[in-house]
Amino acid sequence: MTNNQWLIGKEFRFEAAHKLPYHDGKCARLHGHSWRGVVYISGNILVEEGAKQGMVMDYSDIKKYLQPLLDNYLDHYYLNESTGLESPTSEAIAAWIYDKLEEAGLPGLTAVRIDETCTSICLYSKNRRSGWLNSGESLNLLLSHDSDDGGV
């Protein structure tokens, strides 16, 4: 068993509109954002041979999972309709993207980050085993407290 841990991220961007019908401010009205996101993949082994030798995963492989979501649901869409989310908050969008990538079988999926604006950020994960989310500790995406988890 190795204590090595890698966390890689693939950034993506999209333009989209939404409204938050239950919000008590101006976000209840239809408005748009230039969204930024990052998909995080973790692994404790690297590819040993071939064209992807030395990688956890090729960034272009991550993009293959992301592109259908961008093309069919996110980029230049009204998120309330395209995602089926009644109130597409940053939190709901991050979870929605994570779930879609998980359903598609993206290996090593660890977290999805959504930046609604340059100062408003959400990081979502279902994995609590790595110790960096929901642990009460300072955020350290590279430190794993669970070295015996045996996997990605």
C-alpha positions as CSV (number, residue, x, y, z in Angstrom):
1,M,0.0,0.0,0.0
2,T,1.3,3.4,-0.9
3,N,0.8,6.7,0.8
4,N,1.0,8.6,-2.5
5,Q,-2.1,10.6,-3.4
6,W,-2.7,12.8,-6.5
7,L,-5.5,15.2,-7.1
8,I,-5.9,16.6,-10.6
9,G,-8.5,19.1,-11.8
10,K,-10.0,19.9,-15.1
11,E,-11.5,23.4,-15.5
12,F,-14.5,24.1,-17.6
13,R,-16.6,27.2,-18.3
14,F,-20.1,27.9,-19.5
15,E,-22.5,30.8,-19.9
16,A,-26.0,30.2,-18.5
17,A,-29.0,31.8,-17.0
18,H,-31.0,30.9,-13.9
19,K,-33.3,32.2,-11.3
20,L,-33.7,31.3,-7.6
21,P,-37.5,31.4,-7.0
22,Y,-37.2,31.2,-3.2
23,H,-34.4,33.7,-2.8
24,D,-35.3,36.9,-0.9
25,G,-33.2,39.2,-3.1
26,K,-32.5,40.0,-6.7
27,C,-31.4,36.5,-7.5
28,A,-35.1,35.6,-7.6
29,R,-35.2,37.3,-11.0
30,L,-33.9,35.8,-14.2
31,H,-30.2,36.6,-14.6
32,G,-27.0,35.0,-16.0
33,H,-23.5,34.2,-15.0
34,S,-20.2,33.3,-16.6
35,W,-19.8,30.0,-14.7
36,R,-16.5,28.3,-14.0
37,G,-16.1,24.8,-12.7
38,V,-13.5,22.3,-11.9
39,V,-13.8,18.5,-11.8
40,Y,-11.4,16.9,-9.4
41,I,-10.1,13.3,-9.9
42,S,-8.0,11.5,-7.3
43,G,-5.9,8.5,-7.4
44,N,-3.1,6.7,-5.6
45,I,-1.5,5.1,-8.6
46,L,-0.2,6.4,-12.0
47,V,-0.6,4.7,-15.4
48,E,2.5,2.6,-15.8
49,E,2.9,2.3,-19.5
50,G,1.7,3.6,-22.8
51,A,0.7,7.0,-24.0
52,K,-0.7,8.0,-20.6
53,Q,2.3,6.8,-18.6
54,G,2.8,8.8,-15.5
55,M,-0.8,10.2,-15.3
56,V,-3.6,9.6,-12.9
57,M,-5.9,10.3,-15.9
58,D,-5.5,12.2,-19.2
59,Y,-7.2,15.6,-18.9
60,S,-8.7,15.0,-22.4
61,D,-10.5,11.9,-21.0
62,I,-12.1,14.1,-18.3
63,K,-13.2,16.5,-21.0
64,K,-14.9,13.6,-22.8
65,Y,-17.2,13.1,-19.8
66,L,-17.8,16.8,-19.4
67,Q,-18.5,17.9,-23.0
68,P,-22.0,16.2,-23.3
69,L,-23.1,18.0,-20.1
70,L,-21.8,21.4,-21.4
71,D,-23.3,20.8,-24.9
72,N,-26.7,19.5,-23.8
73,Y,-27.5,21.1,-20.5
74,L,-25.2,23.9,-19.4
75,D,-23.7,26.2,-22.0
76,H,-26.1,28.9,-23.1
77,Y,-29.1,27.2,-21.4
78,Y,-31.7,28.3,-18.8
79,L,-30.6,26.0,-16.0
80,N,-34.0,25.9,-14.3
81,E,-35.3,24.1,-17.4
82,S,-32.3,22.2,-18.8
83,T,-31.2,20.6,-15.5
84,G,-34.7,20.0,-14.1
85,L,-33.6,21.8,-10.9
86,E,-36.4,24.1,-9.5
87,S,-33.8,26.3,-7.7
88,P,-30.4,25.8,-9.4
89,T,-28.2,27.2,-6.7
90,S,-24.4,26.8,-7.0
91,E,-24.8,23.9,-4.5
92,A,-27.5,22.2,-6.5
93,I,-25.6,22.6,-9.8
94,A,-22.3,21.2,-8.3
95,A,-24.2,18.2,-7.0
96,W,-26.1,17.8,-10.3
97,I,-22.8,17.8,-12.3
98,Y,-21.2,15.4,-9.8
99,D,-24.2,13.0,-10.1
100,K,-24.1,13.1,-13.9
101,L,-20.4,12.4,-14.0
102,E,-20.8,9.6,-11.5
103,E,-23.6,8.0,-13.5
104,A,-21.4,8.2,-16.6
105,G,-18.7,6.3,-14.7
106,L,-16.0,8.9,-14.5
107,P,-13.2,7.0,-12.5
108,G,-11.7,8.7,-9.5
109,L,-14.3,11.4,-9.3
110,T,-13.7,13.2,-6.0
111,A,-15.4,16.6,-6.2
112,V,-16.9,19.3,-8.4
113,R,-16.3,23.0,-7.8
114,I,-18.6,25.6,-9.2
115,D,-17.8,29.3,-9.2
116,E,-21.0,31.3,-9.8
117,T,-19.0,34.5,-9.7
118,C,-15.3,35.3,-9.1
119,T,-16.0,35.5,-5.3
120,S,-18.8,32.9,-4.8
121,I,-17.6,29.3,-4.8
122,C,-19.1,25.9,-4.0
123,L,-17.2,22.6,-3.6
124,Y,-19.2,19.4,-3.6
125,S,-18.2,15.8,-2.9
126,K,-19.9,12.7,-1.7
127,N,-16.5,11.3,-0.4
128,R,-15.8,12.0,3.2
129,R,-13.0,9.4,3.4
130,S,-10.2,11.6,2.3
131,G,-10.6,13.9,5.3
132,W,-10.6,17.2,3.5
133,L,-14.3,17.8,3.3
134,N,-16.7,18.0,6.3
135,S,-13.8,17.3,8.7
136,G,-13.7,20.5,10.6
137,E,-10.1,20.8,9.6
138,S,-8.6,23.4,7.3
139,L,-9.1,22.7,3.6
140,N,-6.2,20.7,2.3
141,L,-7.1,18.9,-0.9
142,L,-3.9,17.0,-1.1
143,L,-3.7,15.5,2.4
144,S,-5.3,12.1,2.9
145,H,-6.0,10.9,6.5
146,D,-7.3,7.6,5.2
147,S,-4.1,6.0,3.7
148,D,-5.6,2.5,3.9
149,D,-8.7,3.2,1.8
150,G,-7.2,1.1,-1.0
151,G,-8.3,3.2,-3.9
152,V,-9.1,6.1,-5.8
